[in-house]
Amino acid sequence: MKIVIVIDHFDDLNNGTTISAHRYAARLRNRGHKVTILAGGLPQENKIAVPIKRLPFFQKLVDKQGFSFAKANDETYYQAFKDADIVHFYLPTTFCRRGEKIARQMKVPTIAAFHLQPENITYSIGLGKNKRVNQF
């Protein structure tokens, strides 16, 4: 199968989401699938890169987390999805949600799962142990 994995941050193995995506892609390739990554950052083998989006006011927090958000680009989605058998979206971000809409327009099957915890944000702003905030 030709599988596209869409994830904002893929270049640095500094968080559980990115590590999971790397492992998932490797296991799929070991089983003979062709896997392409669509993500922000630098171009790599088997990766289509898009620019990183900077978030006014929140960028210091994003940088502190060692994360980056990818900038949506419709033409890049069409390029990445044109021969795909299925597209896997990793996060409920603007980048992934826009890609999911385009994949559906193209009638490419999609799946999604995400590995994200509220504590990823609340610890950075000093509310990590606040159960009420984390449950919200």
N, C-alpha and C positions, 0 to 999 in steps of 0.2 A: 504494500500500500504506500501511497504518497501522503504523508502526514505533515501538516504544518502546525507548529506550536507557537502560539502568540503569547508573549509575555513582555512586560515593560522593561525589566532589568534582567540581563542575562550574562553580562561580561564578567562580573566579579562574583566569586563563590563566597559571599559574605553574609548570606541569609538563607534561611530554610527553604524559601520559595525557589530561589535560583538553584540551589543545590538539588532540590527535588526535580526541577525541570531538566537539569543536566543529566541526572541519573535516568530519568524517564526516557529522554532522547537516546541515550546510550543503549539502554535495554531494548528499545524498539529497533534501533539499527542492528544490534546483535541478532535480532530475529529476522533480519533481512528487509526491513522497511526503509524507505527513503524518507528521512526526516529533515525538514527545513525549519529553521527558527526565524520568526519575525519578531524583532525586538529593537529597542533603542540601543544606541552605542556605536561601537566600531564594527565594520564588516569583518566577517570571519568565514571560513569554509562552512558551507551549509547554513549560512545565516544571511538573511536580508536585513540590513540595518536601516533604521530611520533615526532622525534627529531626536535629541533629548529635549523635553519640555521643561522650562524653568517655571516655578510657581512663585509669583510675588508673595511676599510676607511669610510663606511657609518653606521657602527653599532651604533655609538653615536647618530646619527640623528634618527635611528630606535628606539633606547631606549628612546630618548626624546619624541617621539610620543607615547610611551607606547604600541608599536606594536612588533610583532615578525613574522618572516617568517618560514614556515614549510619546512622541508627537504623532497624532493620527495623520495619515496621508492616504486618501482614497486610491490613488493610482498604485501605490505600493501594495495595498491589500489585493487589488485585482491581479497584480503581477504574482504575488505569493500564492493566491488561491486558485489561479486559472487551471492548474492540472491536479489539484489536491483531491484525494478521496475523502478526507476528513480533516477538520481543523479543530484543534484543542486550544481553548482559552484558559489561561491560568489565573487571572485576577479580575475582579469586578471594577476595573478602572475604565476611564474614558477611552483609552486606546483599545482595550479588549472589547468593550461594548460596541464601539463603532465598527470594529472588524467583524463582530458577530452579525451585525445588521447587513454588512456587505456580503458575507458568506451566505447568509440566507437568501439575499437577492439573487446571488449566483447559483442558488440551489445546491450548495455544497453542505453536506452534513456537518454538524458541529457538536462538540461536547465541551463541558466546562467543569472545572473544579478549582477550588482555591485554597491556599495554605496561607492564611493571614489571621492574626490574632489582634484583638484590640490593644493588648499590652505592648505591641510593637510601637504604638503611638503614645499610649498613656504613660509609659515609663519615661519617655523622652520629655514629657511636660510635667513630670512630678506627680502624676496621679495613678501610677502603676498598681498600687494596692487598693485603690478605691473600687470596691466591687460594684457599686451602683453605676459608676461611669463605665466600667468595663462591660457590664451586662447590657448597658444601653448601646 
